Amino acid sequence: MSAFADNPCTRCGACCASFRVDFSRQELLSEGGTVPDGLTVEVTDSTCRMRGTDHARPRCAALQGKVGERAGCGIYEWRPSPCREFSLRSPLGIGDDACARARARQGLPPLTAA
């Protein structure tokens, strides 16, 4: 539990307020997946998007808290594949180029290795 508490992602949320999140409809709860349908919008017959991530100033509907201070995913255990993959792109799942871009968009400095 302390590793999760120490993870900067549990207080950042910049990625959830920076990028569009599209994924297969098969990930929806109604289709046998885990992502709650009410937090998504249909894009095509086979694709949906997390609600709020296609706005000019994106903010995922599942994001809770204040970006940069204490923010987290309200559906972390049920989040879609792009969110799961985002955290796997670098060691510890944080601090890669996409993370740095997201943090910069929110006026936050990049994360550095401890």
Buried (B, 14 or more C-beta within 10 A) or exposed (E): EEEEEEBBBBBBBBBBBBBBBBBBBEBBBEEEBEBBBEBBEEBEEEEBBBBBBEEEEBBBBBBBBEBBEEBBBBBBEBBBBBBEEBBEEBEBBBBBEBBBBBBEBBEBEEBEEE
